[in-house]
Amino acid sequence: MQKAIVTGGAGFIGSHLVSELVERGFDTHIIDDFSGGRMEKRKHPKATYHEVDIRDYESIAPIIAGASCVFHEAALPRVQFSIEHPQETFSVNVDGFVSVLRASHEGGVKRLIYAASSSAYGDQTKMPLSEDFPAQPKSPYGLQKYIGELSCRLWNEVYGLSTVSLRYFNVYGANFDPNGPYALVIGKFLLQKSKGEPLTITGDGTHTRDFTNVRDVVRANMLAMESEKVGKGEVINIGAGRNASINEIASMIGGPVVHVEPRLEPAHTLADTAKAKKLLGWEPTVKLEDGIAELKKNSGLL
């Protein structure tokens, strides 16, 4: 069996990757410190879990050694959290990733796939967002994720590690965590609706996001693992190629809304997915309306 590593594999996106890898017959190992909480429905009985901080090189190196592929999903996420905790998030998102890169190179890993973020774009004047646009992050998190992309390219050029960066756009889907002040908006709205509470919109709700279903994200990762057209630190958008306003999302979920103070964040995101199609043969398949309807049904709201 080939060994695959998923850092952050007990998290939202990571747990979906773990399920797919186990299904494909990989000896799947998860490195996670469970700082994002412990959700039993995210834990796979056929995977091996290592409760380790990615910054602990001596502990992660033997776990990673000999792996066919490393999927780096571990991070302290969310833009607003990084604004309030810049030093803590830099330590995990930059120093921690360098620890994983070093262990991957020294452990003979065949390819590392990095979970990058559309937050690296910041505010742009043109849409859709293309990978050749200059990065203009507006938060510590966006900057940290961009540093990770540059690190992937450098580890390929200097150390010969095969790497690729997938810039995720607002991923949603089953097993999200709707709790906490920085919860993803779709999950937060569904939780509020289930409690009979009004949906809380920051600002006027006209800002838009390219909401991307987690099943499409997992498929992009599998293609990135297999593609012979990548491996030199390429940056590739993974988005639905369609954006929707927060007001539209609230309308799809249904119910009364309340508005609260706006926060510092880009006004719009929209992915140009031409590069993903060219290099990975990937295109999004899940329509936003279908994805939200599925979540509503699973939440007992339909």
C-alpha positions, -999 to +999 in steps of 0.1 A: +000+000+000+012+035-008+013+058+022-004+092+021-002+119+047-029+145+054-019+172+078-050+187+094-068+155+084-092+158+114-105+191+100-133+199+075-115+195+041-088+172+054-114+146+067-130+145+032-095+139+017-089+111+042-121+093+032-112+094-004-076+082+001-088+053+023-114+044-004-086+044-030-066+019-008-039+042+006-023+037+039-036+070+052-020+088+081-033+120+097-011+146+115-034+169+136-032+185+170-070+188+172-068+225+179-099+228+157-118+205+180-127+168+178-157+158+157-163+121+157-180+121+123-148+134+108-127+105+121-122+075+098-118+041+114-094+028+087-069+058+090-041+062+115-041+094+136-010+111+151-018+138+176+012+161+168+018+198+162+032+203+127+058+226+141+073+196+160+097+185+133+113+156+152+078+141+157+064+146+122+095+136+102+092+098+108+055+099+101+060+116+067+091+096+057+084+074+027+050+088+018+039+088-018+020+121-012+015+147+014-017+169+015-010+199+036-044+211+050-033+220+085-036+257+094-051+282+118-077+295+093-099+325+089-090+360+080-105+377+110-088+353+135-054+361+118-060+398+122-066+394+159-038+367+164-011+375+138+019+360+157+001+328+166-011+323+130+023+330+115+038+304+138+015+277+126+008+287+090+044+296+080+068+280+105+046+249+107+045+245+069+083+249+066+085+220+090+063+199+068+082+209+036+115+199+053+102+166+065+087+159+030+120+166+012+142+147+037+117+119+038+116+113+001+080+123-005+070+121-042+047+151-042+033+177-018-001+193-024-006+226-006-039+240+004-035+276-007-062+303-004-079+328-026-074+353+002-039+358-013-056+379-041-070+405-017-090+432-034-086+431-072-102+455-098-108+428-124-128+395-123-125+366-126-093+362-106-065+347-126-034+331-112-012+356-130-027+385-111-003+400-084-010+388-049-024+416-027-033+400+006-053+421+030-048+400+061-021+381+079-039+349+068-038+359+032-001+368+035+007+335+053-010+315+026+009+334-001+042+327+016+033+291+015+029+292-022+063+309-026+077+282-003+063+254-025+080+269-055+113+274-037+113+239-023+110+226-058+137+248-073+162+244-044+154+209-030+137+192-059+105+185-040+075+181-064+049+206-052+016+221-063-005+248-047-043+247-050-059+281-043-092+272-026-122+295-029-147+294+000-152+257+005-184+244+019-201+210+024-208+182+048-191+180+082-185+218+084-182+233+118-209+259+122-198+271+156-176+300+166-174+336+155-153+328+124-175+300+111-181+298+073-212+317+064-232+288+049-227+266+080-234+296+103-267+304+085-278+267+086-271+266+123-290+298+129-320+286+109-321+253+127-323+273+160-350+295+146-327+325+148-323+353+122-294+349+097-266+373+107-251+392+078-219+413+082-222+446+064-249+451+037-245+415+023-236+426-012-201+412-011-197+381-031-178+348-028-171+319-051-185+290-030-169+257-039-182+223-029-158+201-009-164+172-032-150+192-061-120+202-039-112+166-031-114+156-068-090+185-076-065+172-050-066+136-064-060+150-099-031+171-086-016+140-070-018+121-104-011+148-130+022+147-148+017+184-159+024+198-124+050+195-097+070+227-100+051+248-075+023+257-098-005+278-083-040+267-095-074+281-087-099+257-074-133+274-074-168+271-088-162+298-114-194+316-102-199+339-073-229+347-051-236+375-027-241+368+010-277+381+006-282+354-021-270+327+002-293+339+029-322+338+004-313+302-006-314+291+030-344+312+039-356+331+069-353+366+085-320+383+085-302+409+107-272+430+097-241+437+119-210+458+115-189+451+084-154+437+088-122+440+068-124+416+039-123+417+001-155+428-016-156+400-042-140+367-053-145+348-085-122+321-098-108+317-133-106+279-136-090+277-170-056+267-156-072+239-135-088+225-166-056+227-186-032+212-161-055+189-141-084+182-164-106+196-135-138+215-137-164+221-109-194+198-110-216+207-080-240+237-085-243+260-054-281+256-053-278+218-053-250+219-026-271+241-003-302+220-008-282+189+001-270+205+033-305+217+042-318+182+037-291+167+058-298+193+085-335+185+085-344+219+072-362+207+040 
